[in-house]
Amino acid sequence: MTWSSWIITLTTFVFTAFLGLVSSRQGLSETGLKNITNILNRLLDNYDKRIRPGFGGNATVVNVSMNIRSMGPVSERNMMYSMDCYFRQMWTDTRLKFEGPLPKLQLNVKMLEKIWKPDTYILNGKGSYLHRITGPNILLRLTRDGDILYSMRLTIKATCPMHLEKFPMDMQNCPFQIGSYGYSTRDVSYRWVFGPEESIKISPDMKLSQFDLIGHPAGNETFTLKSGTFQATYSSLHITFTLQRHMGFFLIQVYFPCSLLVVLSWVAFWINREATADRIALGVMTVLTMAFLGIDNRTSLPKVSYSTALDWYLATCFAFVLATIIQFAGVHYFTKHGSGELHLMLLDPEDEEEDEPISYYNQYHTRDGETSGNGQKLNGDAPVAIAYDTTDYNFNENCFTRFFNCLTGSAKYRDMKMRNSKKGVNSVSKIDKLARLMFPLAFFLFNLFYWVLYLKIL
């Protein structure tokens, strides 16, 4: 036999052996598939999904774990929060034990409709849903011993009762509680599969826009519900998400603008008291802007019956800018002279007596057809001094008297101050000079007290 014949014979033998091996493996695969199909068909023989596992004996233990992928938004207006998570439940159903070539089976979602599963619900849930793109996000696995893993991807919306007295420097505790809707502790008991802390996993890249998640303590508890004569105790699991609010947004959008508006209102103290329109326009502008900021801030918050920390700051800033207008009203009413609103006497400068308590303007006016103090007719070229009669208005006064008369708006005190004044041009007021110091000092002390109170004490 030649070498070529030996090569052809060897090649044919190897190819035939390979085909036999492939055929045998295909036969084993087909046999295995048939066995698995038979196992699944037999699993549900005499199976009643209306009865829980171990009915009549100990309670069915449902082990729970969660993997939280994202959280938010957190709404103060609706007092709720949302999160996206993988929610896993594990329990044992001995009726589903099987023997086969595989240690566990990964089953189709339709199998859930044919077996018993716990009626878990979220006690404080609000509009949660299961993801169904591109199909229902559900995983179902079954082991030989009848252990079942049921995993779902959920977006959970839950209520979060908030206490906003310290808003926006607040810390909120948002609860999450699950339990059985219809089974009491005699039938179903919930547990964390690896303990309260290890069973809850937080994605390392999870971030919230306005909060920091600083803790998520968990545990299990029971609660009792009573309906008429029926009373039952239920098992539940709970998580408390502790959220610390970020201050940056509110510092930029509210606190800094309000503080700058208060500082802007102080510019009026350096404007001459004669510029009435300028000072009033500046004051009205700052008041209206503060009112707008206060209203805009309240639209994003629930209509609570108490004031938040931000409300107190806005109200105080509003009081400061409003006080600048009230301060100018006092300046205008009590210290602005030469307005033409007083009862004046026309005197001839030649008839002035040194002993009379008379003060003059440092300006002279010419008026046709008017008479001087001695009855002399004045022409348009004659200088006339306008003076105030201060008779019966000379009395000693102290700080308390000044404050009381200014507070009550005494017209007699105002006339006295104007008639005793020896100034003709009134560009600077003592009230303005005092306000330049007192307003910044008061605002600084308020900020010191405010931030220490809310950041350190409360």
LUMSE-765754 format. One record per residue (C-alpha): residue number from 1; residue in one letter; x, y negated, z negated. Coordinates in steps of 0.1 Angstrom, whole numbers, plus 2048, in hexadecimal, padded with zeros to 3 digits. Example, Ala and Ser with C-alpha at 12.3 -4.5 7.8 and 13.67 -1.06 7.14 Angstrom:
BEGIN
+-----+---+-----+-----+-----+
|   k | r |   x |   y |   z |
+-----+---+-----+-----+-----+
|   1 | A | 87B | 82D | 7B2 |
|   2 | S | 889 | 80B | 7B9 |
+-----+---+-----+-----+-----+
END
This chain:
BEGIN
+-----+---+-----+-----+-----+
|   k | r |   x |   y |   z |
+-----+---+-----+-----+-----+
|   1 | M | 800 | 800 | 800 |
|   2 | T | 80E | 7DE | 80A |
|   3 | W | 812 | 7C0 | 7F4 |
|   4 | S | 7F5 | 7AE | 804 |
|   5 | S | 7DE | 7CB | 7FC |
|   6 | W | 7E8 | 7CA | 7D8 |
|   7 | I | 7E1 | 7A5 | 7D5 |
|   8 | I | 7BF | 7A9 | 7E5 |
|   9 | T | 7B5 | 7C5 | 7CE |
|  10 | L | 7C1 | 7B2 | 7AF |
|  11 | T | 7AE | 793 | 7B9 |
|  12 | T | 78E | 7A6 | 7BE |
|  13 | F | 791 | 7B7 | 79C |
|  14 | V | 796 | 796 | 78A |
|  15 | F | 779 | 786 | 79C |
|  16 | T | 762 | 7A3 | 794 |
|  17 | A | 76C | 7A2 | 76F |
|  18 | F | 765 | 77D | 76E |
|  19 | L | 743 | 781 | 77D |
|  20 | G | 73A | 79C | 764 |
|  21 | L | 745 | 786 | 747 |
|  22 | V | 731 | 769 | 753 |
|  23 | S | 712 | 77F | 758 |
|  24 | S | 716 | 78D | 735 |
|  25 | R | 718 | 76B | 726 |
|  26 | Q | 6FA | 75F | 739 |
|  27 | G | 6E7 | 77D | 72D |
|  28 | L | 6F1 | 775 | 709 |
|  29 | S | 6E6 | 751 | 70E |
|  30 | E | 6C5 | 75B | 71C |
|  31 | T | 6C0 | 774 | 700 |
|  32 | G | 6C9 | 759 | 6E6 |
|  33 | L | 6B0 | 741 | 6F5 |
|  34 | K | 695 | 75B | 6F4 |
|  35 | N | 69D | 762 | 6D0 |
|  36 | I | 69B | 73D | 6C6 |
|  37 | T | 67A | 73A | 6D9 |
|  38 | N | 66D | 758 | 6C6 |
|  39 | I | 679 | 74A | 6A5 |
|  40 | L | 667 | 729 | 6AB |
|  41 | N | 647 | 73B | 6B5 |
|  42 | R | 649 | 751 | 696 |
|  43 | L | 651 | 733 | 67F |
|  44 | L | 62D | 726 | 682 |
|  45 | D | 61C | 747 | 67E |
|  46 | N | 604 | 745 | 660 |
|  47 | Y | 612 | 721 | 65A |
|  48 | D | 5F9 | 708 | 64C |
|  49 | K | 606 | 6E4 | 64E |
|  50 | R | 5EB | 6D8 | 637 |
|  51 | I | 5FB | 6E9 | 619 |
|  52 | R | 61C | 6DC | 60B |
|  53 | P | 63A | 6F3 | 606 |
|  54 | G | 638 | 706 | 5E5 |
|  55 | F | 613 | 6FE | 5E0 |
|  56 | G | 608 | 709 | 5BD |
|  57 | G | 62C | 708 | 5AF |
|  58 | N | 645 | 6ED | 5A9 |
|  59 | A | 643 | 6CC | 5BA |
|  60 | T | 653 | 6C8 | 5DC |
|  61 | V | 673 | 6B4 | 5D9 |
|  62 | V | 678 | 69A | 5F4 |
|  63 | N | 69C | 68D | 5F6 |
|  64 | V | 6A0 | 66B | 606 |
|  65 | S | 6BE | 657 | 614 |
|  66 | M | 6C0 | 637 | 628 |
|  67 | N | 6D9 | 627 | 63F |
|  68 | I | 6D2 | 602 | 643 |
|  69 | R | 6DE | 5F4 | 664 |
|  70 | S | 6D2 | 5D0 | 661 |
|  71 | M | 6BD | 5BA | 64C |
|  72 | G | 6A9 | 59A | 653 |
|  73 | P | 69A | 582 | 657 |
|  74 | V | 690 | 57A | 634 |
|  75 | S | 672 | 563 | 634 |
|  76 | E | 66B | 54C | 616 |
|  77 | R | 64B | 540 | 626 |
|  78 | N | 63C | 563 | 629 |
|  79 | M | 650 | 571 | 60C |
|  80 | M | 65B | 590 | 61F |
|  81 | Y | 67A | 59F | 62E |
|  82 | S | 682 | 5B9 | 649 |
|  83 | M | 69D | 5D2 | 64F |
|  84 | D | 6A7 | 5EC | 669 |
|  85 | C | 6B1 | 60E | 65A |
|  86 | Y | 6B4 | 633 | 65F |
|  87 | F | 69C | 643 | 646 |
|  88 | R | 6A3 | 668 | 63E |
|  89 | Q | 68E | 681 | 62B |
|  90 | M | 698 | 6A5 | 622 |
|  91 | W | 683 | 6C0 | 612 |
|  92 | T | 681 | 6E6 | 612 |
|  93 | D | 665 | 6FA | 621 |
|  94 | T | 66C | 71F | 61B |
|  95 | R | 650 | 729 | 634 |
|  96 | L | 667 | 71D | 650 |
|  97 | K | 685 | 734 | 648 |
|  98 | F | 693 | 747 | 666 |
|  99 | E | 6AF | 75E | 670 |
| 100 | G | 6C1 | 758 | 691 |
| 101 | P | 6E2 | 751 | 6A2 |
| 102 | L | 6E2 | 72C | 699 |
| 103 | P | 6E5 | 71E | 675 |
| 104 | K | 6CD | 701 | 67D |
| 105 | L | 6B4 | 6F6 | 697 |
| 106 | Q | 6B0 | 6D3 | 6A5 |
| 107 | L | 68B | 6D1 | 6AC |
| 108 | N | 675 | 6BB | 6C2 |
| 109 | V | 660 | 69F | 6B4 |
| 110 | K | 640 | 6B2 | 6BD |
| 111 | M | 64A | 6CC | 6A3 |
| 112 | L | 642 | 6B2 | 689 |
| 113 | E | 61D | 6B4 | 692 |
| 114 | K | 61D | 6D9 | 689 |
| 115 | I | 62F | 6D9 | 667 |
| 116 | W | 629 | 6C9 | 645 |
| 117 | K | 63B | 6A9 | 63E |
| 118 | P | 639 | 691 | 620 |
| 119 | D | 621 | 673 | 623 |
| 120 | T | 63B | 65A | 619 |
| 121 | Y | 631 | 635 | 61B |
| 122 | I | 640 | 614 | 611 |
| 123 | L | 62E | 606 | 5F2 |
| 124 | N | 637 | 5E2 | 5FA |
| 125 | G | 638 | 5E6 | 620 |
| 126 | K | 62A | 5CD | 638 |
| 127 | G | 62A | 5D4 | 65D |
| 128 | S | 645 | 5EF | 660 |
| 129 | Y | 649 | 603 | 680 |
| 130 | L | 65B | 621 | 690 |
| 131 | H | 673 | 61B | 6AD |
| 132 | R | 666 | 62C | 6CD |
| 133 | I | 67F | 620 | 6E8 |
| 134 | T | 687 | 634 | 6FD |
| 135 | G | 675 | 64F | 6E9 |
| 136 | P | 66B | 653 | 6C4 |
| 137 | N | 68A | 64E | 6B0 |
| 138 | I | 685 | 66D | 69B |
| 139 | L | 69D | 68A | 692 |
| 140 | L | 691 | 6AB | 685 |
| 141 | R | 6A7 | 6C8 | 67A |
| 142 | L | 6A0 | 6E9 | 66A |
| 143 | T | 6B9 | 701 | 659 |
| 144 | R | 6B6 | 726 | 654 |
| 145 | D | 6AC | 721 | 62F |
| 146 | G | 68F | 70B | 639 |
| 147 | D | 6A0 | 6EA | 631 |
| 148 | I | 692 | 6CE | 646 |
| 149 | L | 6A2 | 6AD | 64F |
| 150 | Y | 68A | 692 | 65C |
| 151 | S | 69B | 671 | 667 |
| 152 | M | 68B | 652 | 676 |
| 153 | R | 696 | 630 | 681 |
| 154 | L | 67F | 616 | 672 |
| 155 | T | 67B | 5F1 | 671 |
| 156 | I | 66D | 5EA | 64F |
| 157 | K | 65B | 5CA | 645 |
| 158 | A | 655 | 5C7 | 61F |
| 159 | T | 648 | 5AD | 608 |
| 160 | C | 661 | 59B | 5F1 |
| 161 | P | 652 | 586 | 5D5 |
| 162 | M | 66A | 568 | 5D2 |
| 163 | H | 670 | 54F | 5B6 |
| 164 | L | 67A | 52F | 5C7 |
| 165 | E | 680 | 518 | 5A9 |
| 166 | K | 6A5 | 516 | 5B1 |
| 167 | F | 6A2 | 515 | 5D7 |
| 168 | P | 6B9 | 512 | 5EA |
| 169 | M | 6D1 | 51E | 5CE |
| 170 | D | 6BC | 53C | 5C7 |
| 171 | M | 6C2 | 561 | 5C5 |
| 172 | Q | 6A5 | 578 | 5CF |
| 173 | N | 69E | 59D | 5C6 |
| 174 | C | 68B | 5AD | 5E3 |
| 175 | P | 67C | 5CF | 5DA |
| 176 | F | 678 | 5EE | 5F0 |
| 177 | Q | 663 | 60A | 5E2 |
| 178 | I | 658 | 62B | 5F2 |
| 179 | G | 642 | 647 | 5E6 |
| 180 | S | 627 | 661 | 5F0 |
| 181 | Y | 606 | 653 | 5F9 |
| 182 | G | 5F1 | 671 | 5EF |
| 183 | Y | 606 | 68A | 5DC |
| 184 | S | 60C | 685 | 5B6 |
| 185 | T | 62A | 690 | 5A3 |
| 186 | R | 61B | 6B2 | 59F |
| 187 | D | 61F | 6B8 | 5C5 |
| 188 | V | 63B | 6A1 | 5D2 |
| 189 | S | 659 | 692 | 5C1 |
| 190 | Y | 671 | 679 | 5D1 |
| 191 | R | 696 | 678 | 5CA |
| 192 | W | 6B5 | 667 | 5D8 |
| 193 | V | 6C9 | 683 | 5E9 |
| 194 | F | 6EC | 678 | 5DE |
| 195 | G | 6E2 | 662 | 5C1 |
| 196 | P | 6D4 | 63E | 5C1 |
| 197 | E | 6F5 | 62D | 5CD |
| 198 | E | 703 | 647 | 5E5 |
| 199 | S | 6E2 | 64D | 5F7 |
| 200 | I | 6E0 | 629 | 604 |
| 201 | K | 6F9 | 61F | 61E |
| 202 | I | 6FD | 5FB | 62A |
| 203 | S | 70C | 5F5 | 64C |
| 204 | P | 72E | 5E3 | 648 |
| 205 | D | 727 | 5CB | 664 |
| 206 | M | 705 | 5C0 | 656 |
| 207 | K | 701 | 59A | 651 |
| 208 | L | 6E4 | 584 | 648 |
| 209 | S | 6E1 | 560 | 654 |
| 210 | Q | 6D7 | 550 | 633 |
| 211 | F | 6DF | 56A | 619 |
| 212 | D | 6FA | 581 | 60B |
| 213 | L | 6F0 | 5A4 | 600 |
| 214 | I | 702 | 5A6 | 5DF |
| 215 | G | 6F2 | 5C6 | 5D1 |
| 216 | H | 6D8 | 5E1 | 5D7 |
| 217 | P | 6D2 | 5F4 | 5B7 |
| 218 | A | 6BA | 612 | 5BC |
| 219 | G | 6A8 | 62B | 5A7 |
| 220 | N | 689 | 641 | 5A3 |
| 221 | E | 66A | 63C | 58F |
| 222 | T | 646 | 647 | 58A |
| 223 | F | 627 | 632 | 58A |
| 224 | T | 603 | 63A | 581 |
| 225 | L | 5E4 | 631 | 595 |
| 226 | K | 5C1 | 632 | 588 |
| 227 | S | 5A2 | 633 | 59E |
| 228 | G | 582 | 637 | 58A |
| 229 | T | 585 | 657 | 575 |
| 230 | F | 5A2 | 663 | 58B |
| 231 | Q | 5C5 | 65C | 57F |
| 232 | A | 5E6 | 669 | 58E |
| 233 | T | 60B | 663 | 58A |
| 234 | Y | 620 | 65E | 5AA |
| 235 | S | 646 | 661 | 5B0 |
| 236 | S | 658 | 645 | 5C2 |
| 237 | L | 67A | 638 | 5CB |
| 238 | H | 684 | 613 | 5CA |
| 239 | I | 6A0 | 5FC | 5D6 |
| 240 | T | 6A6 | 5D8 | 5CB |
| 241 | F | 6B9 | 5C3 | 5E5 |
| 242 | T | 6CA | 5A6 | 5D3 |
| 243 | L | 6CE | 589 | 5EB |
| 244 | Q | 6E3 | 56A | 5E4 |
| 245 | R | 6D9 | 54C | 5FB |
| 246 | H | 6F3 | 539 | 60E |
| 247 | M | 6F5 | 514 | 606 |
| 248 | G | 707 | 508 | 626 |
| 249 | F | 6E8 | 502 | 63B |
| 250 | F | 6D6 | 4ED | 621 |
| 251 | L | 6F5 | 4D9 | 619 |
| 252 | I | 6F9 | 4CF | 63D |
| 253 | Q | 6D4 | 4CB | 646 |
| 254 | V | 6C5 | 4BC | 626 |
| 255 | Y | 6DD | 4B3 | 60A |
| 256 | F | 6F7 | 49F | 61E |
| 257 | P | 6DD | 48C | 632 |
| 258 | C | 6C9 | 483 | 613 |
| 259 | S | 6E8 | 477 | 601 |
| 260 | L | 6F3 | 462 | 61E |
| 261 | L | 6D1 | 452 | 620 |
| 262 | V | 6D3 | 448 | 5FC |
| 263 | V | 6F6 | 439 | 602 |
| 264 | L | 6E9 | 427 | 621 |
| 265 | S | 6CD | 417 | 60C |
| 266 | W | 6E8 | 407 | 5F6 |
| 267 | V | 6F4 | 3F2 | 613 |
| 268 | A | 6D6 | 3DB | 60B |
| 269 | F | 6E8 | 3D0 | 5EC |
| 270 | W | 703 | 3BF | 601 |
| 271 | I | 6EA | 3AD | 618 |
| 272 | N | 6E1 | 389 | 60E |
| 273 | R | 6BF | 386 | 5FD |
| 274 | E | 6B4 | 36D | 618 |
| 275 | A | 6B4 | 389 | 632 |
| 276 | T | 693 | 397 | 627 |
| 277 | A | 68A | 3A8 | 647 |
| 278 | D | 6AB | 3BA | 649 |
| 279 | R | 6AA | 3C8 | 626 |
| 280 | I | 686 | 3D2 | 629 |
| 281 | A | 68C | 3E3 | 64A |
| 282 | L | 6A9 | 3F6 | 63C |
| 283 | G | 696 | 401 | 61E |
| 284 | V | 677 | 40C | 632 |
| 285 | M | 68D | 420 | 64A |
| 286 | T | 69E | 434 | 62E |
| 287 | V | 67D | 43A | 61C |
| 288 | L | 66C | 448 | 63C |
| 289 | T | 68A | 45D | 645 |
| 290 | M | 68A | 46C | 622 |
| 291 | A | 665 | 473 | 624 |
| 292 | F | 66A | 485 | 645 |
| 293 | L | 686 | 49B | 637 |
| 294 | G | 670 | 4A4 | 619 |
| 295 | I | 652 | 4AE | 62F |
| 296 | D | 668 | 4C1 | 648 |
| 297 | N | 678 | 4D5 | 62B |
| 298 | R | 657 | 4DF | 61D |
| 299 | T | 64A | 4EE | 63E |
| 300 | S | 662 | 50C | 63B |
| 301 | L | 658 | 514 | 617 |
| 302 | P | 639 | 525 | 60A |
| 303 | K | 620 | 50E | 5F9 |
| 304 | V | 62A | 516 | 5D6 |
| 305 | S | 61C | 503 | 5B8 |
| 306 | Y | 63E | 4F9 | 5AA |
| 307 | S | 65B | 4E3 | 5B5 |
| 308 | T | 67B | 4F3 | 5C2 |
| 309 | A | 69F | 4E6 | 5BB |
| 310 | L | 69F | 4D7 | 5DE |
| 311 | D | 67E | 4C5 | 5D7 |
| 312 | W | 68D | 4B5 | 5B9 |
| 313 | Y | 6AB | 4A9 | 5CC |
| 314 | L | 695 | 49B | 5E8 |
| 315 | A | 67E | 48A | 5D0 |
| 316 | T | 69B | 47A | 5BD |
| 317 | C | 6AB | 46D | 5DE |
| 318 | F | 689 | 460 | 5E8 |
| 319 | A | 687 | 44D | 5C7 |
| 320 | F | 6A9 | 43E | 5CC |
| 321 | V | 6A1 | 430 | 5EF |
| 322 | L | 680 | 424 | 5E3 |
| 323 | A | 691 | 413 | 5C5 |
| 324 | T | 6A5 | 3FE | 5DD |
| 325 | I | 686 | 3EF | 5EB |
| 326 | I | 678 | 3E9 | 5C9 |
| 327 | Q | 699 | 3D9 | 5BF |
| 328 | F | 698 | 3C1 | 5DC |
| 329 | A | 674 | 3B8 | 5D2 |
| 330 | G | 681 | 3AD | 5B1 |
| 331 | V | 69D | 39A | 5C1 |
| 332 | H | 685 | 389 | 5D9 |
| 333 | Y | 66C | 381 | 5BE |
| 334 | F | 682 | 375 | 5A2 |
| 335 | T | 6A3 | 368 | 5B1 |
| 336 | K | 69C | 35B | 5D3 |
| 337 | H | 698 | 335 | 5D2 |
| 338 | G | 68F | 31A | 5EA |
| 339 | S | 673 | 32E | 5FA |
| 340 | G | 65A | 310 | 5F9 |
| 341 | E | 642 | 324 | 5E3 |
| 342 | L | 648 | 30E | 5C4 |
| 343 | H | 636 | 2EE | 5B8 |
| 344 | L | 650 | 2D4 | 5C1 |
| 345 | M | 654 | 2AF | 5BA |
| 346 | L | 662 | 296 | 5D3 |
| 347 | L | 67B | 27F | 5C3 |
| 348 | D | 68F | 262 | 5CE |
| 349 | P | 6B3 | 269 | 5C6 |
| 350 | E | 6B8 | 245 | 5BA |
| 351 | D | 69D | 24A | 59F |
| 352 | E | 6AD | 26A | 590 |
| 353 | E | 6B3 | 268 | 56B |
| 354 | E | 6CF | 27C | 55C |
| 355 | D | 6BB | 286 | 53D |
| 356 | E | 69F | 296 | 551 |
| 357 | P | 6A0 | 2BC | 554 |
| 358 | I | 6A0 | 2BC | 579 |
| 359 | S | 6B4 | 2D1 | 591 |
| 360 | Y | 6B9 | 2CA | 5B6 |
| 361 | Y | 6BE | 2DC | 5D6 |
| 362 | N | 6DF | 2D4 | 5E6 |
| 363 | Q | 6CD | 2CC | 606 |
| 364 | Y | 6BA | 2AC | 60F |
| 365 | H | 69B | 2AC | 626 |
| 366 | T | 68B | 28E | 638 |
| 367 | R | 665 | 28D | 63A |
| 368 | D | 64F | 272 | 649 |
| 369 | G | 631 | 266 | 636 |
| 370 | E | 63C | 273 | 613 |
| 371 | T | 642 | 25F | 5F4 |
| 372 | S | 65E | 262 | 5DB |
| 373 | G | 65A | 266 | 5B6 |
| 374 | N | 654 | 240 | 5B1 |
| 375 | G | 639 | 23E | 5CB |
| 376 | Q | 650 | 230 | 5E6 |
| 377 | K | 647 | 239 | 60A |
| 378 | L | 662 | 24C | 61B |
| 379 | N | 66A | 24C | 640 |
| 380 | G | 679 | 267 | 654 |
| 381 | D | 69D | 25C | 64E |
| 382 | A | 69C | 259 | 628 |
| 383 | P | 6AC | 276 | 616 |
| 384 | V | 696 | 287 | 5FC |
| 385 | A | 6A1 | 29E | 5E1 |
| 386 | I | 68A | 2BB | 5D9 |
| 387 | A | 68B | 2C4 | 5B4 |
| 388 | Y | 67B | 2DB | 59C |
| 389 | D | 669 | 2D0 | 57C |
| 390 | T | 675 | 2E6 | 561 |
| 391 | T | 661 | 2D7 | 545 |
| 392 | D | 653 | 2F1 | 52C |
| 393 | Y | 668 | 30C | 53B |
| 394 | N | 688 | 30A | 528 |
| 395 | F | 688 | 326 | 50F |
| 396 | N | 6A2 | 33F | 503 |
| 397 | E | 6A1 | 361 | 512 |
| 398 | N | 6B3 | 382 | 50C |
| 399 | C | 6B8 | 3A2 | 521 |
| 400 | F | 698 | 3B1 | 513 |
| 401 | T | 684 | 393 | 51C |
| 402 | R | 692 | 393 | 53F |
| 403 | F | 68B | 3B8 | 544 |
| 404 | F | 668 | 3B5 | 536 |
| 405 | N | 65F | 397 | 54C |
| 406 | C | 66E | 3A7 | 56B |
| 407 | L | 65B | 3C7 | 564 |
| 408 | T | 63A | 3B6 | 55F |
| 409 | G | 63F | 39E | 57D |
| 410 | S | 639 | 37F | 568 |
| 411 | A | 631 | 361 | 57E |
| 412 | K | 63A | 349 | 562 |
| 413 | Y | 65C | 358 | 55E |
| 414 | R | 662 | 357 | 583 |
| 415 | D | 659 | 332 | 585 |
| 416 | M | 670 | 32B | 567 |
| 417 | K | 68E | 33D | 577 |
| 418 | M | 689 | 32A | 597 |
| 419 | R | 684 | 308 | 587 |
| 420 | N | 6A3 | 30D | 571 |
| 421 | S | 6B9 | 317 | 58E |
| 422 | K | 6D3 | 2FF | 59A |
| 423 | K | 6DA | 312 | 5BA |
| 424 | G | 6CF | 308 | 5DC |
| 425 | V | 6DD | 325 | 5F1 |
| 426 | N | 6D7 | 348 | 5E1 |
| 427 | S | 6EC | 361 | 5F4 |
| 428 | V | 6F5 | 378 | 5D7 |
| 429 | S | 6DF | 384 | 5BA |
| 430 | K | 6EB | 391 | 599 |
| 431 | I | 6D2 | 3AD | 59D |
| 432 | D | 6E3 | 3B7 | 5BE |
| 433 | K | 705 | 3B6 | 5AD |
| 434 | L | 6F9 | 3CC | 591 |
| 435 | A | 6E8 | 3E4 | 5A9 |
| 436 | R | 708 | 3E9 | 5BC |
| 437 | L | 716 | 3FA | 59D |
| 438 | M | 6F8 | 40A | 58D |
| 439 | F | 6E9 | 41B | 5AB |
| 440 | P | 708 | 42F | 5B6 |
| 441 | L | 70F | 437 | 591 |
| 442 | A | 6EC | 444 | 58C |
| 443 | F | 6ED | 459 | 5AC |
| 444 | F | 70F | 468 | 5A2 |
| 445 | L | 702 | 471 | 57F |
| 446 | F | 6E3 | 481 | 58F |
| 447 | N | 6F8 | 496 | 5A6 |
| 448 | L | 70E | 4A1 | 58A |
| 449 | F | 6F1 | 4AB | 575 |
| 450 | Y | 6DF | 4BC | 592 |
| 451 | W | 6FB | 4D2 | 59E |
| 452 | V | 707 | 4DC | 57B |
| 453 | L | 6E3 | 4E5 | 571 |
| 454 | Y | 6DB | 4FB | 58F |
| 455 | L | 6FD | 50A | 596 |
| 456 | K | 70A | 510 | 573 |
| 457 | I | 6ED | 510 | 55A |
| 458 | L | 6CE | 51E | 56B |
+-----+---+-----+-----+-----+
END
